[in-house]
């Protein structure tokens, strides 16, 4: 998952500074990509500006360093939308961020485009489950150092059960989202309750 696509989509939502983008990656975007450094954000912004994908204006700040406010150009919007609406090739692992990033920017898609994305992901994961869920997971061990075979098997079995439950939950979410889109509604999510400090 290229950082540039995430930054372009985020900037299309509203113009921001490099600092704002880093803050977004650390909070709302923390599950879209791991450990994005400030230097990576600024390198990407510089490269995107050189390609003509973003432009910026300088905003003076009394007593502080001037800030660059970045905006996506028409070319940058085209690059982002071409990626977002282009062919989606599900990665081997459903946990990889490509699908999640595309879902995050669903507001830039039509319902039909979003349904096509969901169908591609759903079909790919259903094929994986059919092919691998009941595979022979027997392994032959000939370790040359101390090795607890029973422990290894027990951990691998537990990991398999956990992984199966995770992909099943992913499939249920896809099916529910697809159904809600086809019905012309999305379930309302309750607002999280604010955390209250208890004083004594």
C-alpha positions in Angstrom: 0.0 0.0 0.0 1.6 3.2 -1.2 1.6 6.0 1.3 0.9 8.5 -1.5 -2.6 7.0 -2.1 -3.5 7.5 1.6 -2.2 11.0 1.6 -4.0 11.9 -1.6 -7.3 10.6 -0.4 -6.9 12.3 3.0 -6.0 15.6 1.3 -9.0 15.3 -1.0 -11.2 15.3 2.1 -9.7 18.7 3.0 -6.4 20.6 2.6 -3.9 19.9 5.4 -0.3 20.6 6.5 2.3 17.8 6.7 1.9 17.9 10.5 -1.9 17.4 10.1 -1.3 14.4 7.9 1.1 12.9 10.4 -1.5 13.4 13.1 -4.1 11.8 11.0 -1.9 8.8 10.4 -1.3 8.4 14.1 -5.0 8.6 15.0 -7.8 8.0 12.4 -5.3 6.4 9.9 -3.4 4.2 12.3 -4.9 1.0 10.9 -4.4 2.0 7.3 -0.6 1.8 7.5 1.9 0.9 10.2 4.4 3.4 11.8 4.3 6.3 9.4 7.2 8.6 10.2 7.0 12.4 9.8 10.0 12.2 7.4 8.0 9.7 5.2 5.1 12.1 5.1 7.3 15.0 4.0 9.2 12.9 1.5 6.0 11.8 -0.1 4.6 15.3 -0.2 7.7 16.6 -1.9 7.6 13.8 -4.4 3.9 14.4 -5.1 4.5 18.1 -5.5 7.3 17.4 -8.0 4.9 15.1 -10.0 2.2 17.8 -9.9 -0.2 15.7 -7.8 -0.3 18.3 -5.0 0.3 22.0 -4.6 0.7 24.1 -1.5 0.3 27.6 -0.2 2.4 29.1 2.6 0.5 30.3 5.7 2.4 32.7 7.9 2.3 32.1 11.6 3.4 34.9 13.9 6.1 33.6 16.3 6.2 30.2 14.6 7.5 28.6 11.4 5.3 29.2 8.4 3.1 26.2 7.4 2.6 24.7 4.0 -1.1 23.9 3.3 -1.3 21.1 0.8 -4.1 20.6 -1.7 -4.6 17.9 -4.3 -4.4 19.1 -8.0 -6.7 17.8 -10.8 -3.9 15.4 -11.8 -3.5 14.2 -8.3 -7.2 13.6 -8.0 -7.1 11.6 -11.2 -4.2 9.5 -10.0 -6.0 8.7 -6.7 -9.4 8.0 -8.3 -7.7 5.8 -11.0 -6.2 3.7 -8.2 -9.3 3.6 -6.0 -11.7 2.6 -8.9 -9.1 0.5 -10.7 -8.8 -3.3 -10.5 -8.5 -4.6 -7.0 -6.4 -7.7 -6.6 -6.9 -9.1 -3.1 -3.6 -9.9 -1.4 -2.9 -13.3 0.1 -3.7 -12.2 3.6 -7.0 -10.5 4.3 -5.4 -8.6 7.1 -3.2 -6.6 4.7 -4.4 -3.0 4.5 -5.2 -2.5 0.8 -8.9 -3.4 1.1 -9.3 -1.5 4.4 -7.7 1.6 2.8 -10.2 1.4 -0.1 -13.1 1.0 2.3 -11.8 4.0 4.2 -12.2 6.2 1.1 -15.6 4.7 0.2 -17.1 8.2 0.1 -15.3 8.7 -3.2 -17.0 5.6 -4.7 -20.5 5.1 -6.1 -22.5 2.4 -4.4 -22.0 0.2 -7.5 -18.3 0.6 -7.4 -18.3 -0.2 -3.7 -20.4 -3.3 -4.3 -18.0 -4.5 -7.0 -15.1 -4.0 -4.5 -16.9 -6.0 -1.8 -17.8 -8.8 -4.3 -14.1 -9.1 -5.4 -13.0 -9.3 -1.7 -15.8 -11.7 -0.7 -15.2 -14.1 -3.6 -11.5 -14.2 -3.0 -11.9 -14.9 0.7 -14.6 -17.5 0.2 -12.3 -19.3 -2.2 -9.5 -19.2 0.3 -11.7 -20.7 3.0 -12.9 -23.5 0.7 -9.3 -24.3 -0.3 -7.5 -24.1 3.0 -9.9 -24.5 5.9 -9.7 -28.3 6.0 -6.2 -28.7 4.5 -3.9 -31.3 6.0 -1.9 -29.3 8.6 0.3 -32.2 9.7 4.0 -31.3 9.8 7.0 -33.5 10.2 9.6 -32.2 12.6 13.3 -33.1 12.6 14.7 -30.3 14.7 18.4 -30.3 15.3 18.0 -28.3 18.6 15.7 -28.9 21.5 12.1 -28.6 20.2 8.8 -29.3 22.0 6.7 -30.9 19.3 3.5 -31.0 21.4 3.8 -27.3 22.3 4.4 -26.4 18.6 1.3 -28.4 17.5 -0.9 -27.0 20.3 0.1 -23.4 19.4 -0.3 -24.0 15.7 -3.8 -25.5 16.3 -4.8 -22.5 18.4 -3.5 -20.1 15.8 -5.5 -21.9 13.1 -8.7 -21.7 15.1 -8.1 -18.0 15.8 -7.3 -17.3 12.2 -10.5 -19.2 11.0 -12.6 -17.2 13.4 -11.0 -13.9 12.2 -11.6 -14.6 8.5 -15.2 -15.8 9.3 -15.8 -12.5 11.0 -14.4 -10.6 8.0 -16.7 -12.5 5.7 -19.8 -11.8 7.9 -18.9 -8.1 7.9 -18.6 -8.1 4.1 -21.9 -9.9 3.6 -23.7 -7.6 6.1 -22.3 -4.5 4.5 -23.2 -5.7 1.0 -26.7 -6.5 2.1 -27.1 -3.1 3.7 -25.9 -1.3 0.6 -28.3 -3.3 -1.6 -31.1 -2.4 0.7 -30.2 1.2 0.5 -29.3 1.6 4.1 -26.4 1.3 6.5 -26.8 0.3 10.1 -26.6 3.2 12.5 -23.6 2.9 14.8 -24.1 4.1 18.4 -21.8 6.9 19.4 -19.1 5.8 21.8 -19.8 7.0 25.4 -17.2 9.5 26.5 -14.8 8.3 29.1 -15.7 9.8 32.5 -13.1 10.4 35.2 -14.2 9.1 38.5 -13.1 11.4 41.4 -13.3 10.4 45.0 
